[in-house]
Structure formats: structure tokens, C-alpha cells
Amino acid sequence: MQRYLFSRLAQSLLILIGLLIIVFFMVRVTGDPASLMMSREASPESIAAFRHKMGFDRPLIVQFWDFLTHVVVGDFGNSLHFKTPALPLLLERLPATVELATIGLIMAMLIAIPLGLIGGFNPGSSIDSIGRGLALLGQSIPNFWLALILILFFAVKLRWFPSFGRDEFKSVILPAFVIGLPTMGQLVRMTRSAVLEIRGEDFVRTAHSKGLEPRVIYIKHVLRNVAVMLVSVIGVQYSYMLGGSIYIEAVFAWPGMGQLTEQAIGWRDFTLVQAIAVFGSVVVLAINLLTDVAYALIDPRIRYGD
């Protein structure tokens, strides 16, 4: 187990270094940062002065080293729009995004996993047809289009839920459902496929031949192995939900990191966009690392080296 953890930590560190390199250089290949950050009416002299003030006239390797040494200690620079350090702005918006993604994931799991289990144990049944239909819808409907439809029907016409903001618990229902629907479709499909596959394994047939009760077989053999397969899927999908909520937060005016990203791009806040990219990458990387550890705890077969 120790060797497995060390290997995953080393891989995560290498990925993090690669992410820092990509973020630093990708935001610069779009053009001169000073020209992008200044208004279109700014004079060449003002742009040159701003470039010197921000250090963009230094060699790229020097800029990258300065960027790296500051990021290591949590210094992402000051936001050009808010005139304050970027990290507190991110931490202020992070709980809203985590809340949205977590509730969306919980909704997806509560609906998708039972449908997938029933569909896997009873293929061809009416519940199985509902589950497969939900999986198809979840993976084919554009979430921004669905968000507008739900707002029109449930918020404007029926007035059951607020159409924007984060004022009460009901405010999270619509955006959480929208952001969780693709995950819902993925989980239904994966759960159903896992049950069908495991039911045909030799150890399940052996358990039946030994006369074990079906309930014991399903809980001890089938469900346990399904859980192993679902852990990695859930971890990856949660990462996607945290990082892919820009459009949903914009549509519902949800005050999270997605909305902040949209605003930072519109404000040409180069420093804040860079900070969001790095911080979001670190969060997703940490979730993936925790997912790998959980996978190892559940399935002893992958604890190589013990």
C-alpha cells in the first residue's frame, strides 16, 4: 500500500508540474498579455508601461520561475479587476461550486445507481427501459439548453423554484439537476453494465452452485464488485462537475468559481484567469488522488508491492 501511495503521489506531482507549465504558456500564446489586459483605446506608451510594470518584458523563463515560486506558496498575484489577491477570491467562491457539484452528484447517485442495479438484475424490464432512456437523455441533451427549459417551466410558469441566485436551498435544485444529469446517465449505464458483467462471472455461478441465498450473493459478491467499478467513475465525474460548471453557473447566476471564470474572461483579468486555471487543476488533481486511494482501499488487488 505504501508503494502504491508513493507512486500515485509522484505521478500527481509530475502532473502538477506539467499543468503549471501548460497554464503559464497557454495563456501567453493567445497574444501579448499587456495588450489583452489593457483596453483597446490604450496608447502604445501605456501598454509598454503596463508591460514593464507587470514584468511581461522579461524573458519567459524568468517569468515562469517567478510564477512557479509564487504559486508554491499560494501567491497567485492580484486580480486586476478587484485589486486584491486572487486566492481569497477563489476561496470565497469555492463553497458555492462545491455545494452545487456535491448536491448534483448526490442526486445523480440516488437516481442512477438504483435504476442501474434494477436494470442489471432485470434486463428488459420496464425499469430497465426507463434507466436506459435516462442514460441516453443524460448523455445527449446539451445542459445549457436543458437549463433554459427548466427555468422556463419550473421557475417562470410553475414558480416552484427560483430562477437564479443562491438565496435558499430551493435555489440549488435546478442547477444541481442540470449539472448532475450527464453523470446520472453515465452512472446508469456503468452500473447496469457492471451488474450484467459480474453476474456472468465464474465466482457468482460457483456461489449459486453452493446453494447460497440470492440475497447473500447479490450483496457479498455482485454489489461489492459493482462498488469497486463505480468508485473511479464517481471520482472522475465529480471532477468534471467541479470544473465544468461555467455555463450552468452563468445561466443560473450561481455565485461560484464558474461564474467568476466567466467574469474574469470578460474583464480581461489575466491574473485571475491564470489563478483559476491553476487552482481548479489542483483541486481536480487532489480529488483524483483521493479516488485512487479509495479504489485501493476497496480493491486489495491493485495494492501492488505489498
Backbone torsions as a table, in degrees:
resi	resn	phi	psi	omega
1	MET	NA	-39.3	-179.7
2	GLN	-64.2	-40.9	179.2
3	ARG	-65.3	-38.5	178.4
4	TYR	-62.8	-46.1	179.6
5	LEU	-63.9	-42.1	179.0
6	PHE	-63.1	-40.3	178.9
7	SER	-63.2	-44.6	180.0
8	ARG	-66.6	-38.7	177.8
9	LEU	-65.0	-41.5	178.6
10	ALA	-64.3	-42.5	177.6
11	GLN	-63.2	-41.0	179.7
12	SER	-64.6	-38.3	178.4
13	LEU	-64.2	-43.9	178.4
14	LEU	-63.5	-41.6	178.2
15	ILE	-63.4	-40.5	179.7
16	LEU	-62.3	-42.9	177.7
17	ILE	-62.2	-42.8	177.0
18	GLY	-62.2	-39.9	178.3
19	LEU	-63.3	-41.8	178.7
20	LEU	-62.1	-41.0	178.5
21	ILE	-64.5	-44.3	-178.7
22	ILE	-64.1	-47.2	-178.7
23	VAL	-61.5	-44.8	-176.9
24	PHE	-62.3	-47.2	-174.1
25	PHE	-83.1	-30.2	-179.5
26	MET	-66.1	-38.2	179.8
27	VAL	-73.0	-10.8	178.6
28	ARG	-100.5	-21.5	178.3
29	VAL	-74.3	-11.8	177.7
30	THR	-73.8	-12.4	-179.9
31	GLY	142.5	-174.8	179.0
32	ASP	-66.7	117.9	-178.8
33	PRO	-56.6	-39.5	-178.7
34	ALA	-62.7	-41.5	179.3
35	SER	-67.0	-35.9	179.6
36	LEU	-70.8	-34.9	-175.1
37	MET	-82.9	-27.1	179.1
38	MET	-86.1	159.7	178.4
39	SER	-69.6	159.6	-178.8
40	ARG	-66.9	-22.1	-179.2
41	GLU	-86.2	-2.8	-177.4
42	ALA	-67.5	142.2	179.8
43	SER	-76.7	157.1	177.2
44	PRO	-56.5	-34.1	179.7
45	GLU	-66.5	-41.0	179.5
46	SER	-65.8	-39.5	179.0
47	ILE	-65.5	-41.8	179.2
48	ALA	-64.2	-40.4	178.6
49	ALA	-65.5	-41.3	179.0
50	PHE	-66.0	-39.6	179.0
51	ARG	-60.7	-41.0	179.2
52	HIS	-69.9	-38.7	-179.3
53	LYS	-64.1	-39.9	-178.3
54	MET	-83.5	-9.2	179.2
55	GLY	83.0	15.8	-178.8
56	PHE	-75.7	-9.0	178.6
57	ASP	-89.3	-0.7	177.3
58	ARG	-82.4	162.6	176.2
59	PRO	-57.8	146.8	-176.8
60	LEU	-59.4	-37.9	-178.4
61	ILE	-65.5	-35.4	177.0
62	VAL	-69.0	-41.8	177.8
63	GLN	-62.9	-40.6	-178.8
64	PHE	-66.7	-41.0	178.9
65	TRP	-63.8	-40.4	177.2
66	ASP	-63.9	-42.8	177.7
67	PHE	-61.0	-44.5	-177.5
68	LEU	-65.8	-45.5	-178.3
69	THR	-66.2	-29.7	178.0
70	HIS	-79.2	-39.1	-179.7
71	VAL	-64.0	-36.8	-178.6
72	VAL	-58.1	-34.1	-179.4
73	VAL	-97.4	10.9	176.8
74	GLY	82.7	16.8	178.7
75	ASP	-99.7	103.9	179.8
76	PHE	-95.9	6.3	-178.6
77	GLY	90.0	179.2	-179.5
78	ASN	-98.9	138.4	175.0
79	SER	-66.3	133.9	-179.8
80	LEU	-71.9	-27.6	-178.5
81	HIS	-83.7	-47.1	-176.2
82	PHE	-87.0	-15.6	-179.7
83	LYS	60.9	29.5	178.9
84	THR	-134.0	163.3	177.0
85	PRO	-55.7	142.2	-174.7
86	ALA	-73.1	-34.8	-175.2
87	LEU	-59.8	-46.6	176.9
88	PRO	-59.9	-32.7	177.1
89	LEU	-64.1	-40.7	178.9
90	LEU	-67.0	-44.9	-179.3
91	LEU	-65.4	-29.4	177.9
92	GLU	-69.7	-35.0	-178.4
93	ARG	-89.6	-18.5	-174.8
94	LEU	-59.9	-44.5	-178.3
95	PRO	-57.4	-36.5	-179.7
96	ALA	-65.4	-42.2	178.8
97	THR	-67.7	-41.7	178.0
98	VAL	-62.8	-41.9	178.0
99	GLU	-60.5	-47.0	-178.9
100	LEU	-62.3	-47.8	-178.2
101	ALA	-67.3	-38.6	-178.0
102	THR	-67.3	-46.2	179.3
103	ILE	-66.6	-37.9	176.2
104	GLY	-62.0	-40.3	178.2
105	LEU	-67.4	-41.3	179.3
106	ILE	-62.8	-44.2	177.6
107	MET	-60.3	-42.9	-179.8
108	ALA	-63.1	-43.6	-178.2
109	MET	-68.1	-41.8	-177.9
110	LEU	-65.2	-30.1	-179.8
111	ILE	-91.7	-45.2	-169.7
112	ALA	-76.0	-44.5	-174.5
113	ILE	-64.4	-46.2	175.7
114	PRO	-60.6	-40.6	178.3
115	LEU	-63.5	-41.2	178.9
116	GLY	-66.0	-39.5	178.7
117	LEU	-65.9	-45.7	179.8
118	ILE	-64.7	-41.7	178.9
119	GLY	-64.9	-35.9	178.6
120	GLY	-71.5	-35.7	179.6
121	PHE	-80.6	-25.3	-178.3
122	ASN	-132.4	67.1	-178.9
123	PRO	-63.0	138.3	-179.7
124	GLY	90.3	-5.8	179.9
125	SER	-76.7	172.3	179.9
126	SER	-65.5	-37.6	177.3
127	ILE	-64.9	-38.1	177.4
128	ASP	-63.7	-39.3	178.2
129	SER	-65.2	-40.0	177.2
130	ILE	-63.4	-43.7	179.7
131	GLY	-63.3	-43.9	178.9
132	ARG	-66.3	-35.7	175.9
133	GLY	-64.9	-41.7	177.5
134	LEU	-63.9	-39.8	178.2
135	ALA	-62.5	-40.7	179.0
136	LEU	-65.8	-44.7	-179.9
137	LEU	-65.2	-42.8	-176.7
138	GLY	-62.9	-30.2	-176.8
139	GLN	-100.8	4.3	-178.3
140	SER	-124.1	-25.6	-177.5
141	ILE	-81.0	127.7	174.9
142	PRO	-63.7	127.9	-173.8
143	ASN	-67.8	-31.5	179.6
144	PHE	-69.6	-34.0	176.5
145	TRP	-68.2	-43.4	178.2
146	LEU	-62.2	-37.6	179.2
147	ALA	-60.7	-43.8	179.5
148	LEU	-65.8	-39.5	178.9
149	ILE	-64.7	-43.8	-179.9
150	LEU	-66.0	-38.2	177.3
151	ILE	-63.1	-44.7	-179.1
152	LEU	-62.3	-41.1	-174.1
153	PHE	-85.1	-53.4	-172.4
154	PHE	-85.6	-26.4	-178.0
155	ALA	-98.2	-43.7	-176.1
156	VAL	-83.8	-50.0	-175.5
157	LYS	-81.5	-54.7	-176.8
158	LEU	-84.3	-24.5	179.9
159	ARG	58.7	37.3	177.8
160	TRP	-83.3	-33.3	-175.8
161	PHE	-131.5	152.5	173.6
162	PRO	-65.6	151.6	-178.6
163	SER	-91.2	-14.5	-179.6
164	PHE	-160.2	167.4	175.1
165	GLY	88.6	179.3	-178.6
166	ARG	-136.4	52.6	-173.5
167	ASP	-88.9	-31.4	-177.1
168	GLU	-144.2	171.8	-176.4
169	PHE	-63.3	-34.8	-179.9
170	LYS	-62.1	-19.7	-178.4
171	SER	-65.6	-24.4	-174.6
172	VAL	-88.7	-13.4	-172.3
173	ILE	-62.1	-53.9	-176.6
174	LEU	-64.9	-51.8	179.6
175	PRO	-63.4	-34.1	178.8
176	ALA	-66.8	-39.4	178.0
177	PHE	-65.1	-42.1	-179.0
178	VAL	-64.2	-46.1	-177.5
179	ILE	-73.0	-23.1	-179.2
180	GLY	-91.1	-11.7	-176.2
181	LEU	-63.2	-45.0	176.5
182	PRO	-59.5	-40.4	176.8
183	THR	-65.0	-37.5	177.5
184	MET	-59.0	-46.7	178.8
185	GLY	-63.6	-39.9	178.8
186	GLN	-65.0	-42.4	-177.8
187	LEU	-68.8	-38.3	177.2
188	VAL	-60.0	-48.3	-177.6
189	ARG	-64.5	-45.0	-177.6
190	MET	-68.1	-40.6	-179.9
191	THR	-64.8	-46.1	179.5
192	ARG	-61.3	-45.9	-179.9
193	SER	-64.1	-39.1	-179.8
194	ALA	-65.2	-42.2	179.7
195	VAL	-64.1	-45.3	-179.8
196	LEU	-62.2	-39.1	-179.4
197	GLU	-69.1	-45.5	-176.1
198	ILE	-70.0	-33.7	178.9
199	ARG	-61.1	-25.4	180.0
200	GLY	-93.0	2.4	-179.4
201	GLU	-73.4	157.2	-177.4
202	ASP	-63.5	-38.8	-175.8
203	PHE	-68.2	-26.8	176.3
204	VAL	-73.7	-42.8	177.0
205	ARG	-63.3	-37.0	177.2
206	THR	-64.0	-40.6	178.2
207	ALA	-62.6	-39.7	176.4
208	HIS	-64.4	-41.2	-178.0
209	SER	-67.0	-24.4	177.8
210	LYS	-79.4	-6.0	177.8
211	GLY	86.1	16.8	177.5
212	LEU	-67.4	148.7	178.9
213	GLU	-65.4	142.6	179.4
214	PRO	-55.6	-35.8	-179.9
215	ARG	-63.4	-42.2	179.2
216	VAL	-65.8	-40.3	-179.8
217	ILE	-64.2	-44.8	-178.1
218	TYR	-65.3	-40.3	-177.0
219	ILE	-77.2	-46.9	-172.4
220	LYS	-79.7	-33.6	-174.1
221	HIS	-107.8	-50.6	-173.8
222	VAL	-76.2	-55.9	-175.1
223	LEU	-63.8	-36.3	-179.9
224	ARG	-64.0	-42.2	179.3
225	ASN	-73.2	-32.1	174.5
226	VAL	-63.7	-41.0	179.4
227	ALA	-60.8	-38.5	178.4
228	VAL	-60.8	-42.8	-179.8
229	MET	-69.1	-34.2	-174.7
230	LEU	-77.7	-23.9	-176.6
231	VAL	-58.2	-49.3	-178.3
232	SER	-66.1	-37.9	179.5
233	VAL	-64.8	-43.9	-179.1
234	ILE	-64.7	-41.9	178.8
235	GLY	-61.5	-44.4	179.5
236	VAL	-65.9	-43.5	-179.1
237	GLN	-65.2	-36.5	177.6
238	TYR	-64.8	-37.8	176.0
239	SER	-62.5	-43.1	178.0
240	TYR	-61.9	-39.4	-177.8
241	MET	-68.2	-36.6	177.5
242	LEU	-68.1	-39.8	-175.8
243	GLY	-91.5	-14.0	-175.7
244	GLY	-110.9	28.5	-175.4
245	SER	-99.8	16.0	-174.7
246	ILE	-62.6	-52.0	-177.1
247	TYR	-66.2	-40.6	-177.8
248	ILE	-66.2	-44.3	178.6
249	GLU	-65.3	-33.2	178.0
250	ALA	-68.7	-42.7	-178.5
251	VAL	-65.6	-42.9	-176.8
252	PHE	-93.7	6.6	-177.8
253	ALA	51.3	43.2	-179.5
254	TRP	-83.8	123.3	-171.6
255	PRO	-79.5	62.3	179.5
256	GLY	-113.9	-165.3	-177.9
257	MET	-70.0	-29.6	177.0
258	GLY	-63.1	-45.8	177.2
259	GLN	-64.6	-39.0	178.3
260	LEU	-63.0	-37.7	177.7
261	THR	-62.9	-45.7	178.5
262	GLU	-60.6	-43.5	-179.8
263	GLN	-66.2	-41.2	-179.5
264	ALA	-62.9	-38.9	177.0
265	ILE	-65.5	-43.6	178.9
266	GLY	-65.0	-33.6	178.9
267	TRP	-82.3	-4.2	-174.3
268	ARG	59.1	35.5	-179.4
269	ASP	-83.2	83.6	-174.0
270	PHE	-56.3	-45.5	-178.0
271	THR	-64.5	-42.1	-178.7
272	LEU	-69.3	-40.1	177.0
273	VAL	-61.1	-43.7	178.4
274	GLN	-62.7	-41.7	179.6
275	ALA	-65.5	-41.2	179.2
276	ILE	-63.2	-42.3	180.0
277	ALA	-62.0	-44.5	-178.9
278	VAL	-69.4	-47.6	-177.5
279	PHE	-63.3	-44.2	178.6
280	GLY	-62.8	-38.5	178.4
281	SER	-64.4	-40.2	179.2
282	VAL	-64.9	-41.6	179.2
283	VAL	-63.3	-46.3	179.5
284	VAL	-64.0	-40.1	178.8
285	LEU	-63.5	-40.3	178.8
286	ALA	-65.3	-39.5	178.4
287	ILE	-64.9	-42.0	178.7
288	ASN	-64.6	-36.4	177.5
289	LEU	-65.5	-44.1	177.2
290	LEU	-63.1	-35.5	177.3
291	THR	-63.9	-42.1	178.1
292	ASP	-62.8	-39.9	179.2
293	VAL	-65.9	-44.3	178.4
294	ALA	-62.1	-39.3	178.5
295	TYR	-61.8	-40.3	179.4
296	ALA	-68.3	-36.4	179.4
297	LEU	-67.8	-35.4	-178.1
298	ILE	-78.6	-40.6	-176.3
299	ASP	-113.3	99.7	-177.5
300	PRO	-63.7	-17.9	-176.4
301	ARG	-64.1	-25.2	-177.3
302	ILE	-94.1	2.5	176.1
303	ARG	-81.7	63.1	-178.3
304	TYR	-66.3	148.5	177.5
305	GLY	94.7	-10.3	177.7
306	ASP	-78.9	NA	NA
